[in-house]
Amino acid sequence: MLRDAADLLIAASTDLLGTLVELARAHRHTVMIGRTHGVHAEPTTFGAKVALWALQVDRDRERLRAARSAVSVCKLSGAVGTYSNVDPAVERFVADRLGLVPVPATQVIARDRHAEYLWACAAVGSTMELIAVELRHLQRTEVREVLEGFKPGQKGSSAMPHKRNPISAETISGLSRVLRGNLQAGMQDIALWHERDISHSSVERVVLPDSSLLAHYVMRRGQRLLAGLQVDPARMRANLDSSHGLVYSQGVLLALVHAGLSRDDAYRIVQSAAMRAWDQNTDFRILLEADPAVAGARRGLRPRPFAAQRRRRLRGDRPHAGVISRRDRCRQTSTRMRRRRRHARWRRRCPGGRCTPWPPSRTRLPAR
């Protein structure tokens, strides 16, 4: 039963992964603000966010495959696993017919295998909750960058007609807690008395089918949610610009350090301007340009190559104005190393320098 259930879960995770990949590619250039601790941090893209979800779902799929392998086993080795009344050949025959692997056991198969299966289901639930919680935050009125799909005639609230509640994401968040609770019960089933008791049996009759169904449901429900997701790039850009340019504070900090200021001094300058931008509702750049310390640091900035020249250097084209590209340096280093190796081989073949002097000609050496 668990092996076949795992097959359904793997198929559902594959479909979910495909939906996430399509969404990530569609929004790989959709710029939005990245948040840490719930506060604006630096720009990112919605596609990058979704791509990280896709990678995690792919890891969940690998965990499901490992769990399928762990539970695809059987045992027919008697009351305490000693084959006292059955030949091991019978066990191998039955396992082959069922597509399972015979394993050593007592009267029952070790329950760590079942716990691994429940862990894979709980991990799926936690990943889906990660996605659901993020979408719930992005749908808040103050943010409103992403919205769940809304069918014509659908009601968000029976009392407040203006509302569009993230009901699918909230449902996924709630069911993931059940999956984690079932994992706790499965972990406690591992410790049985001696060669067997039945304290695990009543628990597994509930948590194994329930976790299989719930893990499959949250993935299918999440896939429908993501397929109908409404993304608002204009709102994302508006939220990005709402912090008056403060999201570029790290770039300013590094530029001031590059100009020669200590990191502590540069940090205090940037932090002071950032706080004033918040308090005065003023553009961050205007405050920086009016700061005498920043103006003095700007005069000390060392010129950097233009972007096009930097790209040419990365491609290995002719560098500008005496700057040697990394590729050319690597070529020069490898050429010197090859010459040294050739010279060492020549010295070994011609001790005392009695042969043709270095560098050798391309003609063959005369017979000694």
N, C-alpha and C positions, 0 to 999 in steps of 0.2 A: 504493500500500500504506500509506504513512504517513498519508495523509489519512483513509483508512477506519479505521486504528488510532486516530487522534486522535478520531474520532467516538465510538468505544467508550470512550475515556478520559474524554471530556467527559460522556458518559452516566453513567459510574461516579461521577464527581465530583459530579454533580447528585444522585444517589441518596445518596451519603455526606453531602452538605450537608443534605439533608432529614432524615436520621437525627440529625445533630448539632443541628439547630434544634429538633426535638422533644425531645431530651434536655435542651437548655438551658432550654426553656420549662417542662419538668416539674420542674426543680430550680432555678428562679430564686429561690426562697426557702429553699433548703437551705444553711444557714449552715455555714461551715467556716473553718479558719484559713488565711490566706495565708502563704506562706513565701518568704523571700528568702535566698539563700545556704544553703538547706536549714534555716533557723532560723525559728521563729514570728515573724511580722511583725504583721499586722493582720487582722481578720476580713474575709472575702469570702464569696461564694457559689459553690457548685459550678456553678450555671447560668452565672454570669459567666465562669468558666474555660472552659466548653464553648462559650459564645458566641464567645470569642476564637478558639477552634479553627475554628468555623464561618466566621468572617470570613477566616481564612487559607486555608481550603479554597476559598472563593469566589474569592480572588485566584489560587489555583492553577488554578481553572477558566478564569479570564480568560487566564492564561499559556498554557494548553492551546489555547484558541481562537486566540490570536495565533500559536502554533506551527503550528496547522493551516493558517492562512492563509499562513504562510511556506513550508510544504512543498507546498502545492497548486499547483504550477507545473510547467511542462514546457519543453523546448527541442528544436527540430529545425532547427538552424542550421549543420550541417556539422561538419567535423573540427576547426575552430578558431573556430567561431561567426560566420563571415563570409557564410553563405548561398551558398557558392561552387557548390553543386550542388543546391540546393533553393530553391524560391520561398518567401518568408515567408508567402504565403497558405496553403501546405500546413501550416505550423506553426500558424497561427491556426485552420484547419479541425480539425486533430487536437485542439487544446486545447479547442475548443468542444464537440466530441463527448465528450471525457473529463471535462468540467467543471473544467478547469484553466486557469491563466493563463500565457501565453507570456512568457518573460523573457529578456533578453540574457544570453549565457553564452559560455564558450569551448567546448571539447569536452564539458565537464561543467558542471552547475549548481554554483554556488559552495556550498561545504560549510558556510558559516556558517548556512545554513538548517537543515541537519541538526543542527548543534550547538545551535541554538535549540530544536529539538524535544527533544533529549536533556536540555537544561537544564530544560525544562518537566517532563519525567519525573523528573529528579533532585529538582526542587523539590517535586513530589508526594511522593516518598519521604522527603524531609527533614521535611515537614509530618506525615506519618504517623509518623515516628520521634519527633517532638516529642510527639505524642499518646501513643504507646506508652511512651516513657520516663516520662512523667508518671503513667500508669496503673501502670507497674511500681513506681514509688516509692510510690504510694498503696496498693499491695497488700502492701508489706512488713509483716512481723509487728508491728513497732513502731508502724505507722500504721494499717493495715487499715481504711481508709475506703472503699475501692472494691475489688471483686473481679471477676475475669473469670467469665463464666458457667461452670457446672460441671454436666455432664450426669450423670444417674444411672448409676452403674457406671463412671464415668471414673476413671482413676488419675492422681494427681498425681506420684507417685514410685514406682518399682518397689521401692525399698528402705524408704521411709518413708511409711506409709499416711496420715499426718496432713497431708501437704503438698498445697497447691493452687498450683501454679506458674503464673505468667503466660506461658504458652507462646505464645499468639497475639501478645502485645505483643513478646516476645523475637524471634519470627520476623520481625515487621515491622521491628524495629530492625536485624536482620542484613541483610535484603534491601535496605534503604535504602542501605547502604554499597556494595552492588553497583551501584546506580543512580548514585551519585556517582562511582564508579570508571569507569563507562561514559562519563560526561560528560567526564572527563579525556581519554579516547581520542578522543571526538568533537571536542574542542577542538583536539587535535593533528592531526586530519584536515583542518583548514581550509587549512593551508599546503601547496600542491601545487607541483610544478615547472612553470614556464611555463604552457602552455595545458592541460596535463594530465599526471598520472602515475597509477599505480594503487596507490599506497601506502595510499590510503583504503579501497579496495574490500574487502580482506580483513577490515579492522576493522569496517566497517559491516555486513557480512554477519552479524556476531555481535552488536554492541552495539545496533543499531536494533531487530531483533525481540526481543532479550532485554529491553531497557529497556521496550519497549511492553508485553510480557507481565508484567514485574515490576511496573510502575506500576499496571496494571490489577488485578493480584492483590492488592497491598498495600491498595488502596482497597476492594476487595470483602471482603478479610479483616478490615480495620479496621471496615467497616460492620457485619459480623456481630458483631465484638467489642463494639462500642458498643451494638448493639441488645440484646445479652444481658447488659449490664453490671449488676452488683449494687452499688447505692449504699447505704451505711449512715449515715443522718443522725445517729443516736444516737452512733455512734463519732466522727463529725466534731465533734459538740458536746462530747463528752468530751475530745477532743484540744484543742479550743479552750479549755476550762476548765482544762486541766492545767498551764498556765503561771501560775496564781494571779492572773490579771487583768493580767499584764504587757503584753498586747496593746493595752491602752488607754493606754500610756505617752505616746504623742504627744498625745492629748487632754488629759492632765494637764499636759504641758509647755506647750501653748498656753493652757490656763486660767491657769497661773501667770504667763505673760507678759502675759495680759490683765489680771491683777490688779496689774501694775506691776513685776514682777521683770524683771531683764535676762534675756536668753535663756541666757547662760552660767550664771548663778546657778540659774535654773530647771532647766537641763539637769543640773547637778551634783546638785541635790536629787533629781530623778526617777531619775537613774542610780544614785545611792547606795541609794535605796529599792528599786530593781529588783534590784540585786545582792544585797541582804539578803534579798529575797523568794526568790531562787533558793537562796541558801546555807542559809537557815533554814526553807525549805519553808513559807513564811507568805504569807497573802493580801496582795497588793500594796496594796489599799485600806487595810487595817488599819495598815500601816506608814506610809502617807502621813498618815492621820488622827492618828497619834501624833507626827508630826514637827512641832516648834514653828514651823519656817519655813513649812510648808504651812498651819498653822493661822492664822498671822499674815497670810499672803497671802489666805486665804479671807475674812478680815474686811475686806480691802480690795477685794474683788471688786465691780465695778459691776453693778447689777441689769440683767438682760437681759429683753426682752419674752418673755411666755409663748409657747409654740409655737403655740397657737391664734391669738394676736394677730399673730404673725409671718405665719402663713398668710393671715389676713385682709388684711394689708398687701400680700402678694404678689398676692392676688386683686383688689386695688384697692378693697376695702371701706373703710368709714370708719375711719381710723387711731385709735389709742388715745392719750389724754393728750398731745396736742400734737405727736406724731411724724407727720411728713408722709411718706406712702409714696412709693416711687420712681415709681409710676404717676402720682400727683398732681403730683409735681415735673415730670415730663415734660409733663403737660398744661399746667401753668402756664407752662413755658418755651415750648412751642409757641404758646400764646395770645399771649404777649408778642411773639414773633417775627412772628406774623401781624399784630398791631397795628402793629408797626414798618414792615412792608412796605406795609400799606395807607396809613399816614401818608406814607411816601416817595412812593408813587404819587400821592397827593393833592397833595403839594407840587410834584411835577413838572407836574401839570395846572393848578395855580393858583399860578404864580410871584408872589411879593410878597404873598401872602395876600389877594388881591382877591376870592376866592370865599368860599363859605359857610365859616365857621370850623369847626375840628375839635372834636368829631367830626361827620362829615357826617350828615345825615338820610338816610333811605332813599328820599326822593323824588328824581326825576331832576334833574340840573343844569339851570339855565336856559340858553338859548342865549346865547352871548357875541356 
